[in-house]
């Protein structure tokens, strides 16, 4: 159990600096978050993109990262991905570049970063009044995962949580109800995924579902419904049915619960920080911290 | 725009008392919420169910409502529905009775309460720091609505909001993204529903979508994304893609945002209060207030 994003930042400060490779570096807002990350001592950066614009922003913002010039978005992502592949960079970050171009390069068979079967998104939420970080997958990448894709999403996420120090995270497969209902597909998948975990087909975590959000994260709610489960009330990771439901959770954490979130793409050899323009600066910084911490040797 | 649930309670107190018909009245928790509703002056009740057990609870709780004996759940719902149909009762409330039995009676062709094409659920959320109530449909009844069902859900919900005093509510059809993406069905439906509203096919509201939760409810978030819309940032009602995503929103309002919610079934001649055992007492009382207020002549 990790309480908040501060935990990562504190741990990172005492470790060797990791290099974030920002591709499409002519992105003022991304540069601001990297400046902040460097200032609090959690990351260094290499910038790949239009050198002229990038340099102008760097001077204005008084930052001094290495800049590699690139004439096209395609060459920027190729340079960036290869930097991470060679070990000169440790984490890839999306700047002013289309997500599709970035992901195509990540998935390149010759020089890409693909490691697992599927790329997936994980969101971490820090919410006032909740005693621990809650992770949600996949609210950002796979639109409507089928059962096999849910297995890959869980594998990616559990591997990441293991890297963050969760030896055996509690995984709740959530749905609108906590009983199996053959009219609600997510409850069927939840039953199957639980059994696969029990049989050792999905390892290094404890999976239970279907669970409602209430009884997944709140022990009192689980007691009222008399749910016997090692996960109920103690979930670290919520597996959602689709991108809409996961996205709504992450956004309501910010806009309804006054929380902060972080998001990272998993399944590649290095985590990818992929924040959107509308994300708050705090979110961007948290995402960097989460990605960096996951790559540290513990 | 209505700020909070208190608004309804205050208005109801000055009006003629409405009768809640509790079917399956041998339900201690439901009786407690009705006692509270009577105490604060927002409702009176008729109890239909096992007279012996109901009477015992009423004596214990010191409440004094009319009790109608019924030997079976089927007869209890029939009596209850007919009471509402005849005007002796104004609102139906589910007690210790299966939802399926209750709904079957509501939909009975000879003596039921069906009014619109579809029954649907609406949830109202009061969240600290949000300046107004937010309504969500459908996170409780229709599992995976297709386009026609979404139209009916909107019609039911808008009719209800009109009854609550919203002359022309802002309806956001929400999705994970605010652009039309043919891989995400909810964005396609959102575009169609917006156009139908613009052409006058869905009336008494302003519909826009796809919108993200952030830019639906938060004006600043809408500005950042440069969304031109009468609804963005000012949504009263959020139309969700399916029961999971709506259910997660309602539950996160309670368990993540420390809010309170209310839920009512719509599409019938009278609103139906259908709370679950795990619902907080506040939720039950809010649901009663919402249902009662919607039936008042304004």
Interface residues (C-beta under 8 A of the other chain):
Chain A: X125 X127 X129 X130 X139 X140 X143 X174 X175 X176 X177 X183 X184 X186 X212 X213 X214 X215 X217 X218 X221 X224 X225 X240 X241 X242 X243 X244 X245 X246 X247 X248 X249 X251 X252 X253 X254 X255 X256 X257 X258 X259 X277 X278
Chain B: X125 X127 X129 X130 X139 X140 X143 X174 X175 X176 X177 X183 X184 X186 X212 X213 X214 X215 X217 X218 X221 X224 X225 X240 X241 X242 X243 X244 X245 X246 X247 X248 X249 X251 X252 X253 X254 X255 X256 X257 X258 X259 X277 X278
